[in-house]
Amino acid sequence: MPASCAMRFLIALAALHDARAARDEPEIKQLTVEVPERCNEHLMCPGVRGSPPPWLRFPDELKPHGFIQRGSYRAVCFTPEQQNELSVDLEGYAKSSPQYMSSGEKPDACVPKEQAVTEEAHEEDEADVEPGSGVTVPSRSGEAPVALHTGSTTEAEPGFEVFDTDGDRHLNEQEAMSMVHSVKVDRLLQDHYQAGEHVAIEYTEAASMGLLSFPLADQDTVHQAIQRSDVDGDKQVDDKEFPEFAKLAGMMR
């Protein structure tokens, strides 16, 4: 074989090897965030130069897609599918973390939100039928729970308005948990990077840093904080109840 032909053959073979290697290598996913300023006067910052808080801009795949029943309320969690894809447990702790699987909950205890809502609706429909009367009381099953914020906010405001996704001037359980988690993410980013810096973080690193974790114990604390600060008994947090809720939920350093 002439030298030129042999060289072309080797080049083609190397290109084929590189193409196969590229197909075999797992895709490295990253998220890009802008590190918020530290706040002294306010409980939380809306972000750098008025942008939404970093966590609200996280890709949806990094946010918990499931529910787990915790007594009288439902906590958010990562579904078995997410656990496999992100290498985390149902609380969002990375496999490298000492807290991994520390909750004692089985991976499949986290039910996808759509399934949980359907099951709840079925249970409520059954409960709404008065035995022996044949009369059905109007069902509450149409009231779908508010999901965690997916980052669709276009204009951020200081305070809980950013997380009041339904605009009713109250934070429900899911909105309150979203806000508390966002403050935690802000603090973790501030501890690792410079304020105002744009950083690219691999998904695995984000999990190791604790940016994804929604500890069940923390969610229990948020639930209890809502109960203890709920002056009007509506099981939500309004602007007057918010300062007390923030202290009880551990949002203030």
C-alpha positions as CSV (number, residue, x, y, z in Angstrom):
1,M,0.0,0.0,0.0
2,P,1.5,3.4,-1.0
3,A,2.5,5.6,2.0
4,S,-0.2,8.3,1.1
5,C,-2.9,5.7,1.1
6,A,-1.7,4.2,4.3
7,M,-1.7,7.6,5.9
8,R,-5.3,8.4,4.7
9,F,-6.4,5.0,6.1
10,L,-4.8,5.7,9.5
11,I,-6.4,9.2,9.6
12,A,-9.8,7.7,8.8
13,L,-9.4,5.0,11.4
14,A,-8.5,7.5,14.1
15,A,-11.5,9.7,13.2
16,L,-13.8,6.6,13.4
17,H,-12.3,5.8,16.9
18,D,-12.8,9.4,18.1
19,A,-16.4,9.4,16.9
20,R,-17.1,6.1,18.7
21,A,-15.5,7.4,21.8
22,A,-17.5,10.6,21.7
23,R,-20.7,8.6,21.4
24,D,-19.7,6.4,24.4
25,E,-18.8,9.4,26.7
26,P,-21.7,10.6,28.9
27,E,-22.8,14.1,28.3
28,I,-21.5,16.6,30.9
29,K,-24.4,18.9,31.8
30,Q,-23.9,22.3,33.3
31,L,-26.0,25.1,34.6
32,T,-24.9,28.7,34.5
33,V,-25.7,31.0,37.4
34,E,-25.1,34.6,38.5
35,V,-24.0,34.7,42.1
36,P,-26.2,37.1,44.1
37,E,-25.0,39.9,46.3
38,R,-24.9,39.4,50.1
39,C,-27.8,41.2,51.8
40,N,-27.7,43.0,55.1
41,E,-30.8,45.1,55.0
42,H,-33.1,42.6,53.5
43,L,-33.9,39.0,54.3
44,M,-33.0,38.0,50.7
45,C,-31.8,39.5,47.5
46,P,-33.8,39.2,44.4
47,G,-30.6,38.6,42.5
48,V,-27.8,40.6,40.9
49,R,-29.0,43.8,39.3
50,G,-32.7,42.8,39.6
51,S,-32.5,39.4,38.0
52,P,-34.5,36.5,39.6
53,P,-32.8,34.5,42.4
54,P,-30.5,31.8,40.9
55,W,-32.5,28.8,42.0
56,L,-35.6,30.0,40.0
57,R,-33.4,29.8,36.9
58,F,-32.2,26.3,37.5
59,P,-33.2,23.8,34.8
60,D,-36.5,22.0,35.6
61,E,-34.7,18.7,35.6
62,L,-32.8,19.8,38.7
63,K,-35.9,20.5,40.7
64,P,-37.9,17.8,42.6
65,H,-40.7,16.3,40.5
66,G,-42.3,14.2,43.3
67,F,-44.2,14.2,46.5
68,I,-43.8,12.2,49.7
69,Q,-46.4,12.2,52.5
70,R,-45.2,13.6,55.8
71,G,-48.1,13.2,58.2
72,S,-50.5,16.1,57.5
73,Y,-48.6,17.6,54.5
74,R,-46.7,16.6,51.4
75,A,-43.0,17.3,51.0
76,V,-41.3,17.5,47.6
77,C,-38.7,14.9,46.6
78,F,-36.8,13.6,43.7
79,T,-38.5,10.7,41.9
80,P,-36.7,7.4,41.3
81,E,-36.1,8.4,37.7
82,Q,-34.4,11.6,38.8
83,Q,-32.4,9.8,41.4
84,N,-30.9,7.6,38.7
85,E,-30.3,10.5,36.3
86,L,-28.7,12.9,38.9
87,S,-27.1,10.3,41.2
88,V,-28.9,11.6,44.2
89,D,-31.3,10.2,46.8
90,L,-34.9,11.3,47.1
91,E,-33.9,14.4,49.2
92,G,-31.4,15.5,46.5
93,Y,-28.2,14.5,48.4
94,A,-25.4,13.3,46.1
95,K,-24.0,9.8,46.5
96,S,-20.7,11.4,47.7
97,S,-22.5,13.2,50.5
98,P,-22.5,11.8,54.1
99,Q,-26.2,12.6,54.2
100,Y,-27.0,10.3,51.2
101,M,-29.9,8.0,52.1
102,S,-29.8,9.2,55.7
103,S,-33.5,9.8,55.8
104,G,-34.2,6.1,55.8
105,E,-36.8,6.5,53.1
106,K,-36.9,4.0,50.2
107,P,-36.2,5.5,46.8
108,D,-39.7,4.6,45.5
109,A,-41.3,6.4,48.4
110,C,-41.2,9.5,46.2
111,V,-44.2,9.5,43.9
112,P,-44.3,11.6,40.8
113,K,-46.4,14.7,41.3
114,E,-48.9,13.8,38.6
115,Q,-49.5,10.4,40.2
116,A,-49.8,12.0,43.7
117,V,-52.4,14.5,42.5
118,T,-54.4,11.8,40.8
119,E,-54.4,9.6,43.9
120,E,-55.4,12.5,46.1
121,A,-58.2,13.4,43.8
122,H,-59.5,9.8,43.9
123,E,-59.3,9.7,47.7
124,E,-61.2,13.0,48.0
125,D,-63.8,11.9,45.6
126,E,-64.4,8.8,47.6
127,A,-64.5,10.8,50.9
128,D,-66.9,13.3,49.5
129,V,-69.7,10.7,49.0
130,E,-71.9,10.6,52.1
131,P,-72.5,6.9,52.9
132,G,-76.1,5.8,52.2
133,S,-77.3,9.2,51.0
134,G,-76.5,8.9,47.3
135,V,-75.7,12.6,47.4
136,T,-72.3,13.7,46.3
137,V,-70.8,16.8,47.9
138,P,-68.9,19.1,45.5
139,S,-65.4,17.8,45.1
140,R,-62.2,19.7,45.9
141,S,-60.2,17.5,43.5
142,G,-60.1,20.2,40.9
143,E,-57.9,22.3,43.1
144,A,-54.4,21.2,41.9
145,P,-51.6,22.1,44.2
146,V,-49.3,24.8,43.2
147,A,-46.0,23.4,41.8
148,L,-42.6,24.6,42.7
149,H,-41.6,27.7,40.7
150,T,-40.0,26.8,37.4
151,G,-38.3,30.1,36.8
152,S,-40.9,31.8,34.5
153,T,-40.8,35.0,36.5
154,T,-39.6,37.8,34.3
155,E,-39.3,40.6,36.8
156,A,-38.0,39.9,40.3
157,E,-39.0,41.9,43.4
158,P,-37.5,41.8,46.9
159,G,-39.5,39.8,49.4
160,F,-41.9,36.9,49.0
161,E,-43.7,38.5,45.9
162,V,-41.1,36.7,43.7
163,F,-42.3,33.3,45.0
164,D,-46.1,34.1,45.2
165,T,-46.7,32.2,41.9
166,D,-50.5,32.5,42.0
167,G,-50.4,36.2,43.0
168,D,-52.8,35.9,45.9
169,R,-50.4,37.7,48.3
170,H,-49.9,34.5,50.3
171,L,-47.3,31.8,50.3
172,N,-48.7,28.3,50.4
173,E,-46.7,25.3,51.5
174,Q,-44.9,24.8,48.2
175,E,-44.2,28.5,47.6
176,A,-42.8,28.9,51.1
177,M,-40.5,25.8,50.7
178,S,-39.4,27.2,47.3
179,M,-38.4,30.5,49.0
180,V,-36.5,28.9,51.9
181,H,-34.6,26.7,49.5
182,S,-33.7,29.6,47.3
183,V,-32.2,31.5,50.2
184,K,-30.1,28.4,51.0
185,V,-28.9,28.2,47.4
186,D,-27.9,31.9,47.6
187,R,-25.8,31.3,50.7
188,L,-24.1,28.3,49.2
189,L,-23.2,30.2,46.1
190,Q,-22.0,33.2,48.1
191,D,-19.8,30.9,50.2
192,H,-18.1,29.3,47.1
193,Y,-17.9,32.2,44.6
194,Q,-17.6,36.0,44.3
195,A,-20.8,38.1,44.2
196,G,-21.8,39.1,40.6
197,E,-19.7,36.3,39.1
198,H,-21.1,34.1,36.3
199,V,-20.2,30.5,37.0
200,A,-20.8,27.2,35.1
201,I,-21.5,24.3,37.5
202,E,-21.7,20.7,36.4
203,Y,-24.8,18.9,37.6
204,T,-22.7,16.5,39.7
205,E,-20.9,19.4,41.4
206,A,-24.2,21.2,42.1
207,A,-25.5,18.0,43.8
208,S,-22.2,17.7,45.8
209,M,-22.5,21.4,46.9
210,G,-26.0,20.8,48.3
211,L,-27.6,23.0,45.7
212,L,-30.2,20.4,44.9
213,S,-31.0,19.0,48.3
214,F,-34.5,19.5,49.9
215,P,-34.0,17.8,53.3
216,L,-37.2,16.3,54.7
217,A,-36.2,17.7,58.1
218,D,-36.0,21.2,56.6
219,Q,-39.3,20.8,55.0
220,D,-40.8,19.7,58.3
221,T,-39.4,22.9,59.8
222,V,-41.0,25.0,57.1
223,H,-44.3,23.3,57.7
224,Q,-44.1,23.9,61.4
225,A,-43.1,27.5,60.8
226,I,-46.2,28.1,58.7
227,Q,-48.4,26.6,61.5
228,R,-46.7,28.6,64.3
229,S,-46.8,32.0,62.4
230,D,-50.3,31.4,60.9
231,V,-52.3,34.0,62.9
232,D,-55.4,33.9,60.7
233,G,-55.6,30.1,60.4
234,D,-55.5,29.9,56.6
235,K,-52.5,27.6,56.6
236,Q,-50.6,30.1,54.5
237,V,-48.2,33.0,55.1
238,D,-49.2,36.6,54.3
239,D,-47.0,39.7,54.4
240,K,-47.8,40.4,58.0
241,E,-47.0,36.8,59.1
242,F,-43.9,36.7,57.0
243,P,-41.3,38.2,59.4
244,E,-42.2,35.6,62.1
245,F,-42.3,32.8,59.6
246,A,-38.8,33.8,58.3
247,K,-37.3,33.6,61.7
248,L,-38.9,30.3,62.5
249,A,-37.9,28.8,59.1
250,G,-34.3,29.7,59.6
251,M,-34.1,32.2,56.8
252,M,-32.3,34.8,58.9
253,R,-28.6,34.3,59.8
